[in-house]
Amino acid sequence: MTESLRPKFLDPTVLDELGSMQLKAQALVEGILAGMHRSPHHGGSVEFAEYTEYSPGHEIRHIDWQVYAKTDKYYVKQYEDETNLRAYMVVDASGSMNFKSEEAPFTKLDYVSYVAAAFSHLLLRQGDAVGALSFNGENRNFLPAAARKGHLDDLLYLLDNLPGAGKTGLDVALRTIAERANRRSIVLLFSDFLDADGEALQLLKVLRHRRLQVAAFHVLDPAELRFPYEGMTLFEGLEGEGELLVDADDLREAYLERIREHLADVKKQCEQARVEYFRFPTTQAIEETCLTFLRGRL
């Protein structure tokens, strides 16, 4: 992408100072829309019947930015068989998600909550129904999908009050969403997948069998990818594993090999289950993470 097309995203410190989740989500959506506008990737595979001027409730992904560039007005491509989407934000709120290294602007939990909030705001803005499920261990907080006025406040309250404690319980969460999500919905799954074993990842195939579209957002702190620690270091387990004092230099090679194997396995399992897979560090601009997912749907 050339410099003229490169979107300008919010500085993390500015985002952190905005206060309410409502303001943060709104600011992120504005950045996402600007990024969509400046993207060179346009078009779709469905022929549209006519244009109509944009108004709240229309699907933002159908805005024709080339027409906007010529007229300075938003026009929407109208399709003959448009159907509203049902989306579910499934968020890992376990203890490991509360990790934040010195170089990272956010904990993993804060990062994915902002991404989920931005998606929720964007989808509801275009008239789609959105639900959410947060999970840690046996604790789950489920909000059914809806598009009613005021539903965004409920979603943002859930996302702004994630516990960030306890064990993960990914398998239980996937079973829950398989039972409760409407067929032909899309599930956006946010997790660090640190406890993702073969059994839990096999459940992704169950979601696909139930005709749910699934996208996995794999978030990691940069320190989890690089292991920058040196000398005697005290490591604390964030999900009740206790503390361990070791020489980090002795662990580095084995750790890096193990994490590479784990990441490759998670990606492979997602691909085999026909689940869209996105991995990103918490240092990546939040809007860019959102756009990476959305660009395939413009």
Phi, psi and omega per residue, in radians:
M1 nan 2.270 -3.142
T2 -1.246 2.842 -3.090
E3 -1.061 -0.603 -3.119
S4 -1.181 -0.441 -3.137
L5 -1.694 -0.096 -3.067
R6 -1.292 2.062 -3.117
P7 -1.198 2.629 3.087
K8 -1.741 2.132 -3.056
F9 -1.861 2.831 -3.130
L10 -1.113 2.374 2.994
D11 -1.180 2.351 -3.111
P12 -0.950 -0.611 3.137
T13 -1.184 -0.607 3.095
V14 -1.170 -0.766 3.116
L15 -1.040 -0.737 -3.108
D16 -1.125 -0.479 -3.092
E17 -1.540 -0.079 -3.066
L18 -1.246 -0.329 3.064
G19 1.627 -1.797 -3.008
S20 -1.264 2.690 3.081
M21 -1.112 -0.531 3.106
Q22 -1.056 -0.828 3.139
L23 -1.163 -0.687 3.138
K24 -1.126 -0.782 -3.138
A25 -1.115 -0.730 3.136
Q26 -1.106 -0.754 3.130
A27 -1.122 -0.700 3.126
L28 -1.160 -0.702 3.115
V29 -1.081 -0.697 3.109
E30 -1.074 -0.708 3.098
G31 -1.164 -0.668 3.123
I32 -1.133 -0.787 -3.140
L33 -1.115 -0.664 3.082
A34 -1.126 -0.696 3.114
G35 -1.155 -0.670 3.079
M36 -1.121 -0.681 -3.139
H37 -1.116 -0.695 -3.046
R38 -1.525 -0.109 -3.107
S39 -1.266 2.460 3.076
P40 -1.370 -0.092 -3.081
H41 -1.619 1.959 3.136
H42 -2.317 3.051 2.994
G43 1.701 3.045 3.126
G44 -2.861 3.095 -3.052
S45 -1.683 -0.054 -3.083
V46 -1.839 2.309 3.106
E47 -1.310 2.370 -3.140
F48 -1.773 2.643 -3.028
A49 -1.513 -0.644 -3.075
E50 -2.872 2.993 3.062
Y51 -1.844 2.635 2.963
T52 -2.492 2.605 -3.128
E53 -1.174 2.416 -3.072
Y54 -1.106 2.440 3.006
S55 -2.547 2.734 -3.120
P56 -0.910 2.310 -3.092
G57 1.938 -0.418 3.057
H58 -1.253 2.707 3.106
E59 -1.333 2.118 -3.082
I60 -1.100 -0.542 -3.101
R61 -1.149 -0.229 -3.139
H62 -1.674 0.042 3.073
I63 -1.118 2.340 3.103
D64 -1.662 1.840 -3.054
W65 -1.281 -0.406 3.079
Q66 -1.200 -0.692 3.066
V67 -1.154 -0.681 3.108
Y68 -1.050 -0.713 -3.116
A69 -1.095 -0.530 -3.115
K70 -1.517 -0.602 -3.009
T71 -1.916 -0.261 -3.059
D72 1.109 0.423 3.074
K73 -2.292 2.651 -3.137
Y74 -1.550 2.134 3.059
Y75 -2.122 2.482 -3.047
V76 -1.941 2.389 3.015
K77 -1.354 2.170 3.135
Q78 -1.701 2.244 -3.118
Y79 -1.855 2.654 -3.014
E80 -1.282 -0.494 -3.091
D81 -2.141 0.769 3.111
E82 -1.101 2.384 3.022
T83 -2.351 2.456 3.130
N84 -1.242 2.590 -3.091
L85 -1.597 2.622 2.938
R86 -2.017 2.145 -3.094
A87 -2.190 2.556 3.116
Y88 -2.207 2.182 3.054
M89 -1.579 1.985 -3.113
V90 -1.932 1.934 -2.918
V91 -2.069 2.191 3.045
D92 -1.268 2.016 -3.114
A93 -2.002 0.575 -3.092
S94 -1.455 3.067 -3.077
G95 -1.085 -0.650 -3.107
S96 -1.140 -0.406 3.132
M97 -1.273 -0.205 3.137
N98 -1.517 0.122 -3.108
F99 -1.348 2.458 3.093
K100 -2.633 2.114 3.077
S101 -1.487 3.032 -3.094
E102 -1.110 -0.574 -3.079
E103 -1.463 -0.214 -3.082
A104 -1.543 2.448 3.125
P105 -1.382 -0.395 -3.079
F106 -2.393 2.759 2.865
T107 -1.199 2.840 3.082
K108 -1.073 -0.630 -3.121
L109 -1.165 -0.804 3.100
D110 -1.050 -0.738 -3.096
Y111 -1.038 -0.914 -3.086
V112 -1.233 -0.497 3.086
S113 -1.150 -0.624 3.083
Y114 -1.203 -0.710 3.106
V115 -1.100 -0.823 3.137
A116 -1.111 -0.661 3.116
A117 -1.141 -0.728 3.125
A118 -1.117 -0.783 3.099
F119 -1.083 -0.749 -3.138
S120 -1.062 -0.799 3.130
H121 -1.065 -0.794 -3.094
L122 -1.139 -0.786 -3.102
L123 -1.186 -0.747 3.117
L124 -1.158 -0.583 3.123
R125 -1.094 -0.544 -3.139
Q126 -1.707 0.204 2.998
G127 1.603 0.168 3.115
D128 -1.510 2.838 3.106
A129 -1.677 2.408 -3.084
V130 -2.288 2.398 3.029
G131 -2.233 3.096 -3.106
A132 -2.652 2.641 3.023
L133 -2.445 2.094 3.004
S134 -1.828 2.589 -3.069
F135 -2.576 2.516 2.952
N136 -2.744 1.993 -3.075
G137 1.113 -2.283 3.133
E138 -1.519 -0.057 -3.089
N139 -1.593 2.217 3.133
R140 -2.388 2.436 3.106
N141 -2.130 1.916 -3.028
F142 -1.907 2.343 3.075
L143 -2.156 1.999 -3.097
P144 -1.060 2.698 3.134
A145 -1.227 2.360 3.112
A146 -2.700 2.817 3.105
A147 -2.198 0.230 -3.075
R148 -1.220 2.800 3.083
K149 -1.116 2.339 -3.138
G150 1.611 -0.176 -3.113
H151 -1.179 -0.535 3.123
L152 -1.046 -0.675 3.123
D153 -1.050 -0.699 3.121
D154 -1.151 -0.742 3.130
L155 -1.108 -0.786 -3.099
L156 -1.204 -0.571 3.077
Y157 -1.113 -0.765 3.114
L158 -1.063 -0.809 -3.081
L159 -1.234 -0.417 -3.124
D160 -1.550 -0.072 -3.095
N161 -2.255 0.679 3.093
L162 -1.317 2.379 -2.995
P163 -1.215 -0.665 -3.084
G164 1.057 0.797 -3.112
A165 -2.668 2.791 3.106
G166 1.448 3.125 -3.141
K167 -1.395 2.980 -2.993
T168 -1.380 -1.125 -3.103
G169 1.246 0.778 -3.121
L170 -1.057 -0.685 -3.101
D171 -1.098 -0.710 3.137
V172 -1.151 -0.702 -3.136
A173 -1.114 -0.745 -3.129
L174 -1.161 -0.641 3.071
R175 -1.134 -0.695 -3.127
T176 -1.103 -0.815 -3.100
I177 -1.231 -0.517 3.088
A178 -1.126 -0.611 -3.126
E179 -1.368 -0.570 -2.965
R180 -1.811 -0.429 -3.098
A181 -1.320 2.448 3.099
N182 -1.178 2.525 3.082
R183 -1.039 2.626 -3.139
R184 1.138 0.410 3.010
S185 -1.651 3.006 3.043
I186 -1.979 2.349 3.133
V187 -1.932 2.154 3.078
L188 -1.837 1.944 -3.029
L189 -1.808 2.134 -3.104
F190 -2.008 2.101 -3.114
S191 -2.864 2.837 2.974
D192 -1.571 -0.104 3.045
F193 0.939 0.464 -3.106
L194 -1.211 -0.439 3.129
D195 -1.847 0.262 -3.053
A196 -1.297 1.738 3.083
D197 -1.640 3.141 -3.089
G198 -1.040 -0.680 -3.114
E199 -1.125 -0.779 -3.138
A200 -1.131 -0.760 -3.114
L201 -1.198 -0.498 3.079
Q202 -1.112 -0.461 3.128
L203 -1.172 -0.349 3.051
L204 -1.065 -0.598 3.099
K205 -1.176 -0.532 3.089
V206 -1.138 -0.717 3.107
L207 -1.078 -0.768 -3.140
R208 -1.159 -0.634 3.113
H209 -1.106 -0.534 3.114
R210 -1.489 0.275 3.051
R211 1.121 0.616 3.017
L212 -1.753 2.352 2.956
Q213 -1.373 2.475 -3.097
V214 -2.344 2.353 3.016
A215 -2.195 2.212 -3.127
A216 -1.782 2.143 3.102
F217 -1.847 1.840 -3.037
H218 -1.693 1.823 -3.068
V219 -1.761 2.392 3.109
L220 -2.460 2.562 3.002
D221 -1.337 2.509 3.129
P222 -0.941 -0.587 -3.134
A223 -1.151 -0.497 3.114
E224 -1.258 -0.373 3.132
L225 -1.605 -0.496 -3.027
R226 -1.924 -0.371 -3.095
F227 0.860 1.214 -3.029
P228 -1.426 0.108 -3.026
Y229 -1.340 2.595 -3.113
E230 -2.362 2.570 3.069
G231 1.169 -2.865 -3.127
M232 -1.150 2.125 -3.056
T233 -2.349 2.410 3.099
L234 -1.695 2.009 3.110
F235 -1.777 2.386 -3.141
E236 -2.032 2.200 3.069
G237 -1.261 2.227 -3.075
L238 -1.525 -0.049 3.125
E239 -2.176 0.652 3.037
G240 1.516 0.272 -3.112
E241 -1.448 -0.146 -3.128
G242 1.531 -2.872 -3.087
E243 -1.964 2.710 -3.141
L244 -2.525 2.086 3.101
L245 -1.740 2.014 -3.084
V246 -2.503 2.913 3.012
D247 -1.472 1.925 -3.067
A248 -1.048 -0.557 -3.134
D249 -1.093 -0.576 3.138
D250 -1.275 -0.403 -3.070
L251 -1.664 -0.353 -2.915
R252 -0.958 -0.932 -3.059
E253 -1.063 -0.796 -3.133
A254 -1.163 -0.696 3.132
Y255 -1.091 -0.860 -3.088
L256 -1.082 -0.652 3.093
E257 -1.161 -0.732 -3.130
R258 -1.149 -0.739 -3.118
I259 -1.204 -0.625 3.090
R260 -1.104 -0.739 3.124
E261 -1.114 -0.733 -3.120
H262 -1.143 -0.790 -3.132
L263 -1.092 -0.722 3.121
A264 -1.110 -0.654 -3.137
D265 -1.204 -0.739 3.117
V266 -1.069 -0.804 3.130
K267 -1.082 -0.753 -3.136
K268 -1.088 -0.776 -3.132
Q269 -1.101 -0.674 3.113
C270 -1.145 -0.767 -3.138
E271 -1.110 -0.712 3.126
Q272 -1.149 -0.526 3.116
A273 -1.510 0.037 -3.085
R274 1.015 0.801 3.078
V275 -1.879 2.280 3.064
E276 -1.126 2.358 -3.038
Y277 -2.189 2.233 3.124
F278 -2.299 2.151 3.061
R279 -2.013 2.406 -3.074
F280 -2.710 2.626 3.070
P281 -1.536 2.820 3.141
T282 -1.296 -0.022 3.046
T283 -1.575 -0.145 3.117
Q284 -1.350 2.471 3.121
A285 -0.981 2.334 -3.091
I286 -1.066 -0.707 3.128
E287 -1.086 -0.640 3.140
E288 -1.161 -0.661 3.069
T289 -1.075 -0.754 3.108
C290 -1.119 -0.775 -3.108
L291 -1.147 -0.595 3.105
T292 -1.009 -0.671 3.097
F293 -1.325 -0.725 -3.029
L294 -1.313 -0.517 -3.054
R295 -1.064 -0.525 3.095
G296 -1.286 -0.065 -3.084
R297 -2.096 0.128 3.142
L298 -1.288 nan nan
